[in-house]
Amino acid sequence: MSVFNIHIASQLSGVAAATIRAWEKRYNVLTPQRADNGHRLYSESDIEKLSILQQLTQQGLSIGKIAALSNDELKAMLKKNELTSIDLFSANDKDIVDMDAVRSGILMALSAYKLDIISYELEKVKKTLSPRDFALEIIVPLFREIGIRSYDQRISIAQEHTLSAIVQFHMGQMIAKHYVRQQLRPGLILLAAPEGELHEIGLMAACLLCIEYNVQFLFLGKDMPADAMAEAINQLRPTSVLFGVTKGHEITEQLTLQDYLKRIKSLLTVNVPVVVGGNIKPWVATEIKTFGVSHLPTLESLDQYLSTYSQS
């Protein structure tokens, strides 16, 4: 059985490393194995328990009251809670949604810092649209327009970050819902942003496309160091790895995207297809192709890739 260090366990479960340590100390949630150097090692069962505990505590349950429960007991509790909650994916009728009006309304609300209106509009459409339509018809064009308005200074950096935070919250709810409601196919896609990449909107939209096509995935988040990412790939043995990039070439002052990918490739003990999604220079796409990394320039191209992937 595979075991993982606390950094990987944190990424996979969604529980901060500091929280894991606190839960162990105060509530005896887990008793992890120890490596020869004394570092904690977590099993797949440990990570599953952490993930479920995270979801239940986010629903308002006290960690002290559920910490001693088994994984099966926690799953039953989570299933019961989910069955009595609002189904985010209960409807799917994009014809009743005026996409242009929704996006315009959000932009107008953003200009006046009417954050409650933004959240209300997103809550409304995410209950009506499929995950794919929410991503491709609302999020993608919305942030393309945000990019244009930010470039010509019609909106501020603060407004852009504010909208990103609200959108990430709502997308995160949809993604969390997926983990307990979707019937998954065999196989696994790992999604992450390389070290130095701090933007997650595109990756979270990619997660919604995975939900649409019933593809199993793990979202490892932003700023993933190459060594940690390679460890996760070697341990989890996914069928594919997808990196989301916005910088395209120099992801840090000391590191290029090409060097990052080469480092990961050199550490892999498994043969896994690696894909980079995002707008990168043509010569960078050509270079990474020489060492076996594919490029998908847009979320629409990822949508096509996943529609084929889900049929394989």
N, C-alpha and C positions, 0 to 999 in steps of 0.2 A: 504494500500500500504506500502511495506517495505521501511524503511529509513536506511541509513548507515552513520557511522562516516567518517571523512575525510580520515582516514587510509585505510579503506575498499574501499571507493570510489576511492582512488588513485590506489589501487591494481587492481580493476575491470576495471577501465577506461584506465589504462596505463599512466596516467598523474601524475607527481610528486605532492605531497601535496603543496609544495611551489609554483609550477606553478598554481595550482588551485586557491590559495589565490591571486596570482598576477593577474590572469585573471579576478577574481571577482572585485578586487580593480581598475584595470586600464581600463577594458573593459566592466564591468557589465555583464559578461557572464551568471552568475547565481545569484539568491538570495536564498541561501539555508535556510531551516528551522533551528530553533535553539532549542536545548534541554534546560531543566531547568537550567543547569549549563552554558549555553551560547555556548556550542560546536556546530559546524556546523553539520547538518544532511542533507543527500542527497537522493533524490528519485531515482527510477530506470530511470525515464526520464532524470534527471540531469546527471546520469552516462552515459546514452546513448549519450547525447549531448557532454559530455567531450570526450568520446571515438571517436566520429566522428570528433570533432575539432582537436584532436590529429592526426588523420590520414590525415586530410586535410592540417594541418600545416606542417606535414612531407613531403607532396607533394609540398610544397613551397608557399602555400597560406598564406597571412597575417592574423593573428588572429584579428587584428583591423577591417578588412574588412568583416569578417564572424561571428564575435562574437554575433551580434544581430539577426542572422537568426534563424528561428525555426528549430526544429528537422527534420521536413519533408523537408524543404528547404535544409538543410545540407545533408540529405540523397540523395536527387536528385542531388546535386552537386557532392557528392562522387561517385554516380553511373555513372554520366557522365564522370568523370575523369577516373574511372576504365575501362569503355568501350573503351576509347581511349588509354589506356596504354597497355604495353606488357603483354600478358596472360602467367603467370608463368606455368600454367598447360595445355597449348594448345597441348602439345605432350606427348606421353607416349610410347616410343619404346626403352626398355632397351637393345634390341639386337644390337642396333647401337652404344652402349656405351661400351667401354672396361673399365670395372670397375677397374681392377687391374692397368691399365695404368693411370687412373685418380688418384687413391690413391697414386701410386708411384710418379707421377708428383708433386702432392701436397707435399709429404714428401721431395722430392728433392728441391722444391722451398723453403720449410720451412728451410732446412739446410743452404740455402744461403740467407735467409731473402728476397726472391723475393715475396713480399706480393701481388703485382699486378698480378702475375701469379696464385697465390692461389685463389684470388678473381675471376679472369677470368675463371678458371677451374670450380669453384663452380657455377658461374653464368650460364655457359654453360650447365652443367648437370642438374641443377634444372629446366631448361626450357624443358629438354628432358625427365627426369624421373618423375614418379608419386611420390607423397609425401612419400608413403611407401618405394619405392625403393631407393629414396634419403636417407631416414633414415637408412634402414637396409643394403643397399648395399654400401653406401659411408660413412656415418657418423659413424655408429657403428664399422665396421672393422677398419676405420681410427683411431678412438680414442683407440681402443684396441691395435693397433700397437704403438700409441703414448705412452700409458701406459707402454708397454714393453721397448721402447726406453728411456723413462724417468727414469725407474727403473735402467737400466744399464748405464745411463748417456750418451747415444748417442745423446740426445737432452737436452737442458737446460730448466729450469723452465720458463724463459722468452719466449723461442720458443713455449712451450706448451700453455702459456697464450695468446701469439699472435695468434696462430691458433684458440684457443677457441673464442677469440673476433671476428675474421673474420667469423668463422662458425656461431656463434650466430647472427651476423648481417644478414647473408643470410637466416638462418632459420627463423629469426624474420620477414623478408619480406614475406616469404611464409605463416607464421601464420597470419600476418596482412591481407594478401590477402583473407584468408579463411573467415574472419569475414564479408566480404561484398559480397562474391561470392558463398558461399556454401548454398545449400538448406538443412536445418537442420532437423533432426528427433526430436521428443519430448524427453525430458530428458536432463540432464546436468551432465557432469563430471567436478569436480574441480580438478586441478592439482597444486601441490605446493611442495616446499622443506621445511622440518621442520626447526625450529629455530636452527641456527648453521651450517646448510647445505648451502654452498655457490656455489655449482656447478649446472648449469642449462642445460647443453648439453643433458643429458639423458631425462629430462623433456620436453625439446623442441622437441626432437625426438618423444616422446610420443604424443605431440600435432600433429605432422605430421601424426602419425598413426590414430589419431582421425579424421583428415581431410580425410584421405584415406577412412575411413569407414563411413563418413558422420555423425559423432557423435558430438553433440553439447558439447562444453567445454569452460571453463574459465581457463586461465593460471595465477595463482596468484603469481608465481615467487618464489624466494629463501628466506630463513631465515624468515619464517612465525612463529611468536609467537603462542603458543597454544591457548591463549585466543582469539586472533584476528581470528585465523583459525576457532575456534568453532563458533564465532559470524557470520562469513561468511556462514558457513554450515547451521546454524539455520535460517539465513535470506533467503538464496537462495534455500534451500531444494533440493539439487542435488540428482540425482539417484545414484551417486557413488563419492567417493573421492579417489584420487591417490596421494600418497606421493612418491617422488623420493629421494632415499638416496644413499650416497657413504660411509659414515662413519660406518653405520650399527649398532653401539651399543651406544657408548658415543658420542653424537652429540655436546655437549659442555662439559666443565670441570665439570659442576654441573648437567648435565641433560643427562639421557639415552634415547634412542629411546622409550623404553618401558614406561618410566615415561611420556614422551611427549604424547604418544598415549593414555595412561590412563587419563591424564589430559583433553585431548580433549573429550574422551568418557564421562567423568564425567560432562562436560558442555553442552553436546548435548541435545536438546529437541526434536530432530527428529531421526528416525531410518534410518541410512544411512550406506550402506556397505563401509568399509574403506579398502583400499588396499595399501600395501607398495611394491614399485618396487625397485629392486637393490640387490646387492650382500651382504647378511647378513649371519651371522653365523647360522648354523642349529638350535642351541639351542635358539637363539633369535627368529627365525621364529616359533619355537614350542611354545615359551612363549607368543608371541603376538597373536597367534591363540587362546589361552585360553580366551582372552577377545575380540574375535570376529574380529580380523584383519587378512586379507589374505595376502599372499606373492607371488609376481611374480618375479622370480630371474633375468630374462633377458627381453630385449625389444622384443625378439622373442616370449616369453610367453605372454607378453602384447599384441602383435599382434594377437595371437590366442584368447585371452580374448575379445578383441575388435571386432574381426570378428564374435564372437558369440553374443556379446552385441548388435551389430548393427542390428541383426536379431530378437531381442526380442521385 
